[in-house]
Amino acid sequence: MTAALELRGIRKSFGDFLVLNDADFTVEIGSVHALLGENGAGKSSLMNVAAGLYCPDAGSVNIDGVEIRLSGPRDAKAHRIGMVHQNFKLVKRFTVAENVLLANPRPSTRVGLTEIEALIRRHAETLGFEIDPRRQVSTLSVAEQQRAEIIKVLIAGARFLILDEPSAVLTDHEAERLLTTVREIAQAGAAVVLVTHKLSEVMRFADRVTVMRGGRTLAMLEPKSTSREDLTMLTVGTTIVAPRRSSRPARGSPRISVTGLECARDGRSMLAGTGFFVHSEEIYGIAGVGGNGQGELVEALMGVRLANAGTVAIRHEDGRTIDVTHASPAMRRDLGFAVIPADREALGLAGSLSVAENFAIGQIHDGRYGSWARVNRTKMRDDTATAVDAFDIHGVRSTLQRASLLSGGNAQKLVLAREFSRNPSIVIAHSPTRGLDVRACAAVHERVLAARAAGAAVLLISEDLDEILGLCDRVGVMTRGRIVAEFEAPIDRQMVGRAMVDHA
Amino acid sequence: MLDETVSRSPPSTARSTSGAYRLLQGRFRLEVRQQLPVWQRVGITAGAILFGLVICGLILVTAGVSASNLVEEFIIQILFDPQNLRAVLFQAAPLILVGLGASLAFRARFWNLGIEGQMIWGGIAAAATSIYHIGPDRLRLGLMTAAAILAAMLWVAIPASLKLTYRVNEIISTLLLNYIASYFLFHLLYGPWKDPGDSFPHSSQFATVERLPDIGPHLNIALPLAISLVALAWWLLHVSRAGLHLKFIHANASMAQVLGVPIKTATFMAVLLSGALSGLSGLVIVSGMEGRLTLGFYEGYGFSGILIAFLARNDPISATIVAFLVAMLFIAGQSLQIFYQIPFSMVELIQAIIVMCVAASEFFVRHRLHWHS
């Protein structure tokens, strides 16, 4: 029998909420085993049990048929189980080597550091990673931080390597590279668990796949002998039809035009003459590798970052052209702006406040919820309840419940409900489906398309090429703070990809 | 090729968890609470206060107060002696005001540690109005009040605008401005404003028209004034639109900014109001209690205000209740000082112990312990 890590009959609940219900999972040395499921299916929870972070209420963890007790990550490490979390566990101000040393203590820090640096270099070489052990983590890109995490876990001696949504933060190209490396690691004598909600990764890189839904493991299959449709059915429960873009509507006139926008952050130029325009009834996509000025562009358009040069102008409903370069966020909202920010926790919602408050704050300035002297809370709650139904937001037991209790997809739907109930004329959506499952993605896309149909000019900034290609009428490729190429639908994926790489 | 690298460096088997920890771990299990009913939260806080009081009692007993006298001094004397009750009601008004002031600023995430400095300026402005006989007698008290509020608002406007324009940390600026204010007060009281009558470092006594009038045998006007301001603050925070804005600024300022909440205006106004309440508190002490500008009239109120806001979770009505309790503590502290020669700093020690206990009890608000048999 081959060596294996085996989880049997795992059950785990938080309070009254059962997250894992009799879950079984086995991964064998030498294979890449995908754990597939929607958000909230219990994938990460199950793997947190394997990594010793959660103590299961029932069930057992076995290695090679022998039951082991994990009372913490330290125990898991002793049994050579290592996990790379979705949110990296790195000290930003430490160097790569210092981080690895922190996780793998040596008797002498100074001697240990030299030893670790050598180890990192050796690992990097065998894995084909480029990484400087002396670089400070905060200066590394997300992909580089991930490599540091993987090396950290390997140096700890991991034989069972768990990667939680490793491609979520990577571009197409980076993800491809990483998963190829992961296959090599497995073939060299390790067991790799690939936690993911992306079907294509499972089909291409996994030897086996276990499907999870609602805290249960439903089936273990071989992707080679399974069809995509069957896997989707298992994961989602029903088949979901991705919303399709209708054919191009009659094009309106430019609604918003950005010209020569320049912006710097910490002395570094992030926007260097960005320029584009978006028509009414049009979705304009901005594709590109993250960190090329997308964040700054969105901030400048939201009105929270000052542009050093350039203009943002919009055409108002009455035909006037209004310069909004220096307009405050409140003025922009009055002019019909709606924003779906990429970082939902930081910019989309106030988690400690109620669902109703988070919904109503978007329209409180219009006087819809009473004058300055009195906020009409009854109306706030009624409107919120209507929107919760209309936007199909689940998990709202009361509109007074804290927004942070909503799951990712439902929290995003709440943001959509707030932004789209106002019938905006300009929509700025930044990675609106990041971290969402298939079902929530479809809901977001449907809303974006509906806004277009209602006449809005939609700007969609995303690193997910599938999303851009599926939704946009025109696409601009952003590199180093400029739009370097533009394409009209139908768009050739290869050409967009090439434009992203050529100008980098 | 990778087998070698993967299997290298043997896994560490060292355990750093101490024996005691594991022993405890065997006995009970720690869980994160999802949510907590209000009554349980109140119960936990009350338990923490009680625990703190027991510690304080032990300290007082070691300091020479006999255990039987403790109850006598703190409860019987305070609540059933009309003289002391009057003193508590007197004392409560300025404490309510500083508690409200601190709550308002904290709601805007502005750490106003300069309450005492703002009180000093309130006192100085009120005294100046009295000393220079500004305005007719009829309007004098009103002018003193207005001057106290205005001066305190101007004083707090300095750190507020420094923070909002240059991001200067208000914890440091408000704290340091206290020293400037207090040394200026010393300068006035040892210098130009020294009482010519007795040459002590305090201003000459205010005229009767310059003192807050009594409205009953146990009450002067300060307490009803403070209570009506509590109602106003409650309206501001829980009913008005500005209150909702402040909630968002407190919960997530960057999100509030994106959604068009006027962060700077709302914060600035909240901080100005906080200063105004502190200034008013200064007036209440100077004109209502001391009857003149004295050297240390503000001492202890800054910390008490922060304590009241903290224990009341920045809620005006809870702040009123806490302020009454602190007022009782103040009065008890005074009698301890007189009868047992225990320094007044003991009152601050008691306050500090209770704050620490309540802060520590937050652990039980967030976690639950499960005992195994």
Interface residues (C-beta under 8 A of the other chain):
Chain A: F14 G15 F17 S71 G72 R74 K77 A78 H79 R80 N104 P105 L119 R122 H123 T126 L127 L154 I155 A156 G157 A158 R159 E184 I185 Q187 A188 G189 A190 M302 V304 S328 P329 A330 M331 R332 R333 D334 V339 P341 A346 L347 G348 L349 A350 G351 S352 L353 E357 I361 G362 I364 H365 G370 S371 W372 A373 R374 V375
Chain B: M1 L2 D3 T5 V6 S7 R8 S9 P10 P11 S12 T13 R15 S16 T17 Q25 V32 R33 Q34 V239 S240 R241 A242 G243 L244 K247 F248 A251 N252 S254 M255 A256 Q257 V258 L259 G260 V261 P262
